[in-house]
């Protein structure tokens, strides 16, 4: 099962479950890197403009959001700091980019589930009317819980964080996120055989989980293999 398939399974399970206690795990080859495969070639303003434009393709808008996270939103930032990057992010709304709570049993969770932080999935620009799933997904771990009860923060809390809400309980910070890229066809592989790419960003740096050491984002876009089926 590829990374993309694992992510899709997680989202489907999450829609019916709201249970905590799942531990995360790594798949494929893990290594710490100093940089993303995404080029740092656009300003914050340009990236938000690309993501905001509904006439751009899903790929174009999602890559712009991935670049915003990879190059401009490092782990450790507060809501106020994140909002400096996302102040003009009209794309960040529940219709274009739904956010789901991701405290589940089963599925693949690429960020840490530790019992005292809260984890979410951000689905980028899913095809309207047909899919809740997108091939472009960001997993997010925010520090802390919703209050003294110890319940996880809600999806509304996560949305408020990215919109700059500094009143969330416990001085909430962005602790970790994972960029889940679409699968690409395996060169020389069987028909329909694909492999994926995953970059996990924490205060330690960037870790790559992938079974494909030759992953090419340009091949993904050129082959349009990341369209939902």
PyMOL commands that set and color helices and strands:
alter all, ss='L'
color gray80, all
select helices_A, chain A and resi 3-14+44-52+58-72+79-86+155-162+217-223
alter helices_A, ss='H'
color red, helices_A
select strands_A, chain A and resi 29-33+99-101+118-123+137-142+174-180+184-185+194-195+198-202+205-210
alter strands_A, ss='S'
color yellow, strands_A
deselect
rebuild
show_as cartoon
